[in-house]
Amino acid sequence: MDWQTQEQIHHALEQAFNAVLHQHMRDSALVNKQLSVKALGFTRFKQDWLGIMLTPWFMNILHLPGNPNDISGLTPGCQYHQQLPFGEFEFTSGYSQRLGVYGQCSLFSPMFEFADQAAALAVAEQCLQLLFGQPKPVKSLTRRSLLTIGRNQDGPRSQDHDASR
């Protein structure tokens, strides 16, 4: 797919994942019926596009290659690594006739930790800020801290969660 604008990406992703929801996932036990499909962010990172895809069954970072040939040789389901401002992330390659080649990195799945769409959107926005914010020269800032945003703050915390050290 030749991605040109953020609006084009949001529209295509929301259309594709709404189709998946209605055709394949609607009656799945994995679906949080309080949530809906929403594409967030999708800004240029080097030659690629990165953003968050929120669905009633997952929240993923999506990597849409500016040059699909960069990952087109990967069989869907293969892992590859992508360096982002926040750190290195492992993506799983995918392919859809509507979207072409893409990569996805799971943040949450299933989505039952979120009471409603507003809570899921707030966490997705925080994830975007961390992904594209200025990298912090802090040893303890890890991928785990990104994945624990929005979780119960009174629960157990790992030592590497606190970015202020």
Stockholm file with secondary structure:
# STOCKHOLM 1.0

chainA/1-165         MDWQTQEQIHHALEQAFNAVLHQHMRDSALVNKQLSVKALGFTRFKQDWLGIMLTPWFMNILHLPGNPNDISGLTPGCQYHQQLPFGEFEFTSGYSQRLGVYGQCSLFSPMFEFADQAAALAVAEQCLQLLFGQPKPVKSLTRRSLLTIGRNQDGPRSQDHDASR
#=GR chainA/1-165 SS CCCCCHHHHHHHHHHHHHHHIIIIITTCTTCCTTCCCEEEEEEEETTEEEEEEECSSCEEEEEECSSGGGTTTSCTTCEEEEEETTEEEEEEEEEETTTEEEEEEEEESSCTTCSSHHHHHHHHHHHHHHHHSCCCCCTTCCHHHHHTTTSCTTSCCCGGGCTTC
#=GC SS_cons         CCCCCHHHHHHHHHHHHHHHIIIIITTCTTCCTTCCCEEEEEEEETTEEEEEEECSSCEEEEEECSSGGGTTTSCTTCEEEEEETTEEEEEEEEEETTTEEEEEEEEESSCTTCSSHHHHHHHHHHHHHHHHSCCCCCTTCCHHHHHTTTSCTTSCCCGGGCTTC
//
